[in-house]
Amino acid sequence: MYAVVEIAGQQYRVNPAEKLYVSKLDSAVDSVVTFDKVLLRADDKKVTVGNPVVKGATVVAKVLAHSKDDKVIVFKKKRRKGYRVKRGHRQQYTQIEITSIN
C-alpha cells in the first residue's frame, strides 16, 4: 500500500512505516500530524486517483525530529569592480514517520 500526498507544497510517495525528511513543519517532536491532501491511494487490488484529492483519505505521521541541512555558501564576484558578496543558507527539515494510510 502506498499513497501520493502533498506535504508543505511538495508531493511525496509514502509507504507505512517509512521515514522521510520534509520541509519544516510547525509541530512539536513526538506529536501526530494528519495530512488530508492525498492525491493518489493504492493498495494491492486497486488504485484510486483523486480529482484533485481522494475524498476521505488521510495520511497519519509522527514527528521524530527537527534538523538542518548542510550550509550552502553563495559567493558572487565581479572582477575588477570590487564587488564581492558572500551569503549562506541552511535549510530546515522535519523528520517524520508515516504510521498509517487511511
MDAnalysis code that builds the backbone (N, CA, C; Angstrom):
import MDAnalysis as mda
import numpy as np

u = mda.Universe.empty(306, n_residues=102, atom_resindex=np.repeat(np.arange(102), 3), trajectory=True)
u.add_TopologyAttr("name", ["N", "CA", "C"] * 102)
u.add_TopologyAttr("resid", np.arange(1, 103))
u.add_TopologyAttr("resname", ["MET", "TYR", "ALA", "VAL", "VAL", "GLU", "ILE", "ALA", "GLY", "GLN", "GLN", "TYR", "ARG", "VAL", "ASN", "PRO", "ALA", "GLU", "LYS", "LEU", "TYR", "VAL", "SER", "LYS", "LEU", "ASP", "SER", "ALA", "VAL", "ASP", "SER", "VAL", "VAL", "THR", "PHE", "ASP", "LYS", "VAL", "LEU", "LEU", "ARG", "ALA", "ASP", "ASP", "LYS", "LYS", "VAL", "THR", "VAL", "GLY", "ASN", "PRO", "VAL", "VAL", "LYS", "GLY", "ALA", "THR", "VAL", "VAL", "ALA", "LYS", "VAL", "LEU", "ALA", "HIS", "SER", "LYS", "ASP", "ASP", "LYS", "VAL", "ILE", "VAL", "PHE", "LYS", "LYS", "LYS", "ARG", "ARG", "LYS", "GLY", "TYR", "ARG", "VAL", "LYS", "ARG", "GLY", "HIS", "ARG", "GLN", "GLN", "TYR", "THR", "GLN", "ILE", "GLU", "ILE", "THR", "SER", "ILE", "ASN"])
u.atoms.positions = np.array([
    [0.838, -1.166, 0.000],
    [0.000, 0.000, 0.000],
    [0.893, 1.242, 0.000],
    [0.520, 2.211, -0.810],
    [1.239, 3.473, -0.842],
    [0.270, 4.591, -1.203],
    [0.742, 5.824, -1.032],
    [-0.081, 6.987, -1.347],
    [0.834, 8.101, -1.816],
    [0.280, 8.996, -2.623],
    [0.968, 10.221, -3.018],
    [0.259, 11.345, -2.282],
    [1.024, 12.040, -1.435],
    [0.434, 13.046, -0.563],
    [1.190, 14.359, -0.725],
    [0.465, 15.475, -0.589],
    [1.085, 16.790, -0.666],
    [1.364, 17.289, 0.747],
    [2.654, 17.520, 1.026],
    [3.089, 17.999, 2.341],
    [3.878, 19.277, 2.126],
    [3.414, 20.364, 2.681],
    [4.081, 21.671, 2.606],
    [4.356, 22.080, 1.161],
    [3.407, 21.826, 0.267],
    [3.525, 22.254, -1.120],
    [4.313, 21.328, -2.018],
    [4.820, 20.199, -1.490],
    [5.572, 19.246, -2.303],
    [4.891, 17.887, -2.229],
    [5.033, 17.112, -3.296],
    [4.389, 15.808, -3.369],
    [5.385, 14.711, -3.031],
    [4.944, 13.757, -2.201],
    [5.779, 12.644, -1.779],
    [5.009, 11.344, -1.967],
    [5.736, 10.296, -2.359],
    [5.165, 8.949, -2.388],
    [5.551, 8.287, -1.081],
    [4.557, 7.888, -0.288],
    [4.820, 7.379, 1.052],
    [4.255, 5.976, 1.211],
    [4.941, 5.204, 2.055],
    [4.525, 3.866, 2.462],
    [4.402, 3.865, 3.978],
    [3.597, 2.970, 4.550],
    [3.541, 2.878, 6.014],
    [4.914, 2.480, 6.578],
    [5.239, 3.017, 7.739],
    [6.499, 2.766, 8.463],
    [7.714, 3.338, 7.736],
    [7.506, 4.284, 6.833],
    [8.613, 4.912, 6.114],
    [8.983, 6.220, 6.810],
    [10.288, 6.500, 6.888],
    [10.781, 7.742, 7.462],
    [11.263, 8.635, 6.329],
    [10.911, 9.924, 6.391],
    [11.363, 10.833, 5.363],
    [11.504, 12.236, 5.934],
    [12.282, 13.051, 5.229],
    [12.504, 14.443, 5.600],
    [11.636, 15.327, 4.718],
    [10.899, 16.251, 5.357],
    [10.065, 17.205, 4.639],
    [10.454, 18.604, 5.094],
    [9.982, 19.619, 4.404],
    [10.234, 20.987, 4.831],
    [9.670, 21.191, 6.230],
    [10.259, 22.106, 6.965],
    [9.947, 22.253, 8.381],
    [8.464, 22.477, 8.622],
    [7.912, 21.680, 9.548],
    [6.520, 21.778, 9.954],
    [6.454, 22.428, 11.327],
    [5.357, 23.136, 11.603],
    [5.170, 23.774, 12.906],
    [4.478, 22.802, 13.850],
    [5.153, 21.712, 14.161],
    [4.623, 20.704, 15.076],
    [5.716, 20.312, 16.048],
    [5.317, 19.955, 17.260],
    [6.288, 19.560, 18.280],
    [6.775, 18.138, 18.015],
    [7.950, 17.841, 18.560],
    [8.504, 16.494, 18.438],
    [7.597, 15.525, 19.201],
    [7.412, 14.330, 18.661],
    [6.554, 13.259, 19.184],
    [5.073, 13.571, 19.046],
    [4.702, 14.583, 18.278],
    [3.288, 14.842, 18.040],
    [2.846, 14.108, 16.772],
    [1.555, 13.972, 16.616],
    [0.969, 13.271, 15.469],
    [0.361, 14.303, 14.542],
    [0.701, 14.231, 13.258],
    [0.140, 15.146, 12.267],
    [-0.648, 14.339, 11.237],
    [-1.692, 14.954, 10.703],
    [-2.544, 14.306, 9.712],
    [-2.526, 15.132, 8.445],
    [-2.271, 14.480, 7.330],
    [-2.274, 15.132, 6.020],
    [-3.499, 14.645, 5.256],
    [-4.322, 15.593, 4.802],
    [-5.553, 15.202, 4.106],
    [-5.512, 15.462, 2.607],
    [-4.420, 16.024, 2.090],
    [-4.304, 16.231, 0.648],
    [-3.665, 15.002, 0.011],
    [-4.421, 13.924, -0.064],
    [-3.956, 12.678, -0.662],
    [-4.362, 12.703, -2.131],
    [-3.386, 12.689, -3.018],
    [-3.649, 12.783, -4.450],
    [-3.886, 11.429, -5.094],
    [-3.289, 10.377, -4.513],
    [-3.433, 9.028, -5.064],
    [-3.294, 8.051, -3.925],
    [-4.083, 6.991, -3.962],
    [-4.016, 5.944, -2.946],
    [-4.082, 4.609, -3.654],
    [-3.139, 3.728, -3.319],
    [-3.093, 2.420, -3.982],
    [-2.907, 1.332, -2.943],
    [-3.686, 0.268, -3.083],
    [-3.458, -0.927, -2.278],
    [-3.217, -2.092, -3.215],
    [-3.303, -3.298, -2.709],
    [-2.935, -4.465, -3.525],
    [-3.845, -4.665, -4.738],
    [-5.089, -4.230, -4.648],
    [-6.036, -4.545, -5.710],
    [-6.357, -3.389, -6.640],
    [-6.426, -2.159, -6.106],
    [-6.845, -1.062, -6.975],
    [-6.112, 0.227, -6.634],
    [-6.136, 1.118, -7.602],
    [-5.524, 2.432, -7.466],
    [-6.640, 3.468, -7.552],
    [-6.682, 4.381, -6.580],
    [-7.685, 5.433, -6.558],
    [-6.985, 6.758, -6.791],
    [-7.366, 7.451, -7.865],
    [-6.782, 8.740, -8.198],
    [-7.799, 9.816, -7.852],
    [-7.343, 10.847, -7.168],
    [-8.235, 11.918, -6.751],
    [-8.470, 12.933, -7.844],
    [-9.528, 13.735, -7.623],
    [-9.852, 14.773, -8.590],
    [-10.196, 16.053, -7.846],
    [-9.321, 16.829, -7.309],
    [-7.867, 16.721, -7.241],
    [-7.372, 15.866, -6.082],
    [-8.201, 15.645, -5.029],
    [-7.776, 14.805, -3.910],
    [-8.753, 13.656, -3.740],
    [-8.278, 12.595, -3.085],
    [-9.133, 11.449, -2.787],
    [-9.978, 11.805, -1.568],
    [-11.284, 11.714, -1.695],
    [-12.175, 12.108, -0.604],
    [-12.096, 11.091, 0.535],
    [-11.922, 11.612, 1.750],
    [-11.901, 10.761, 2.937],
    [-10.580, 10.073, 3.208],
    [-9.586, 10.267, 2.374],
    [-8.285, 9.621, 2.583],
    [-7.379, 10.541, 3.383],
    [-6.674, 9.967, 4.344],
    [-5.729, 10.722, 5.164],
    [-4.459, 9.908, 5.357],
    [-3.380, 10.617, 5.623],
    [-2.107, 10.003, 5.967],
    [-1.725, 10.529, 7.338],
    [-1.453, 9.617, 8.263],
    [-1.107, 9.978, 9.629],
    [0.387, 9.738, 9.820],
    [1.079, 10.727, 10.400],
    [2.524, 10.633, 10.591],
    [2.887, 11.127, 11.984],
    [4.042, 10.669, 12.465],
    [4.571, 11.093, 13.756],
    [5.827, 11.907, 13.520],
    [5.953, 13.050, 14.189],
    [7.129, 13.902, 14.054],
    [8.240, 13.314, 14.915],
    [9.382, 13.002, 14.286],
    [10.503, 12.414, 15.014],
    [11.513, 13.450, 15.467],
    [11.872, 14.399, 14.594],
    [12.905, 15.371, 14.947],
    [12.850, 16.551, 13.988],
    [13.465, 17.650, 14.412],
    [13.705, 18.807, 13.561],
    [15.210, 18.911, 13.366],
    [15.654, 19.137, 12.135],
    [17.092, 19.197, 11.872],
    [17.370, 20.204, 10.770],
    [18.666, 20.436, 10.536],
    [19.096, 21.360, 9.498],
    [20.004, 20.628, 8.520],
    [19.983, 21.075, 7.284],
    [20.843, 20.526, 6.254],
    [22.216, 21.205, 6.337],
    [23.155, 20.761, 5.536],
    [24.466, 21.396, 5.490],
    [24.343, 22.811, 4.943],
    [25.266, 23.665, 5.332],
    [25.241, 25.049, 4.897],
    [25.680, 25.148, 3.435],
    [24.966, 25.950, 2.679],
    [25.286, 26.217, 1.280],
    [25.795, 27.651, 1.203],
    [26.995, 27.829, 0.643],
    [27.596, 29.146, 0.520],
    [27.328, 29.688, -0.884],
    [26.823, 30.919, -0.951],
    [26.587, 31.586, -2.227],
    [27.556, 32.763, -2.292],
    [28.499, 32.716, -3.219],
    [29.518, 33.757, -3.339],
    [29.430, 34.369, -4.725],
    [29.288, 35.694, -4.772],
    [29.206, 36.408, -6.044],
    [30.373, 37.371, -6.138],
    [30.932, 37.505, -7.332],
    [32.059, 38.408, -7.523],
    [32.060, 38.906, -8.957],
    [32.368, 40.183, -9.111],
    [32.592, 40.746, -10.444],
    [34.016, 41.252, -10.464],
    [34.807, 40.719, -11.346],
    [36.232, 41.051, -11.327],
    [36.489, 42.507, -11.724],
    [37.488, 43.051, -11.098],
    [37.956, 44.422, -11.320],
    [36.922, 45.483, -10.931],
    [35.886, 45.134, -10.235],
    [34.863, 46.108, -9.843],
    [34.777, 46.281, -8.325],
    [35.436, 45.415, -7.570],
    [35.372, 45.499, -6.120],
    [34.066, 44.985, -5.536],
    [33.335, 44.180, -6.300],
    [32.042, 43.669, -5.861],
    [32.209, 42.231, -5.395],
    [31.992, 42.005, -4.104],
    [32.022, 40.654, -3.552],
    [30.904, 40.530, -2.532],
    [30.100, 39.485, -2.639],
    [29.009, 39.226, -1.707],
    [29.084, 37.762, -1.310],
    [29.069, 37.493, -0.008],
    [29.075, 36.120, 0.491],
    [27.842, 35.932, 1.363],
    [27.019, 34.980, 0.986],
    [25.808, 34.672, 1.739],
    [25.748, 33.169, 1.965],
    [25.074, 32.782, 3.012],
    [24.898, 31.364, 3.310],
    [23.438, 31.049, 3.563],
    [23.107, 29.778, 3.408],
    [21.739, 29.325, 3.634],
    [21.797, 27.931, 4.231],
    [20.916, 27.677, 5.198],
    [20.853, 26.368, 5.827],
    [19.390, 25.965, 5.913],
    [18.996, 24.985, 5.117],
    [17.598, 24.567, 5.026],
    [17.191, 23.780, 6.270],
    [15.990, 24.043, 6.785],
    [15.476, 23.338, 7.955],
    [14.500, 22.264, 7.512],
    [14.616, 21.082, 8.135],
    [13.786, 19.931, 7.797],
    [13.114, 19.369, 9.042],
    [12.055, 18.613, 8.804],
    [11.383, 17.848, 9.846],
    [11.398, 16.394, 9.416],
    [11.848, 15.514, 10.307],
    [11.832, 14.087, 10.005],
    [10.531, 13.505, 10.535],
    [9.791, 12.842, 9.654],
    [8.515, 12.238, 10.052],
    [8.529, 10.750, 9.721],
    [7.693, 10.012, 10.428],
    [7.499, 8.589, 10.152],
    [6.035, 8.373, 9.859],
    [5.745, 7.768, 8.728],
    [4.361, 7.508, 8.325],
    [3.846, 6.336, 9.150],
    [2.772, 6.563, 9.906],
    [2.232, 5.495, 10.731],
    [1.100, 4.737, 10.038],
    [0.240, 5.454, 9.306],
    [-0.850, 4.754, 8.623],
    [-1.372, 5.574, 7.460],
    [-1.976, 4.857, 6.526],
    [-2.670, 5.454, 5.385],
    [-4.114, 5.004, 5.478],
    [-5.034, 5.949, 5.686],
    [-6.448, 5.611, 5.868],
    [-7.240, 5.959, 4.625],
])
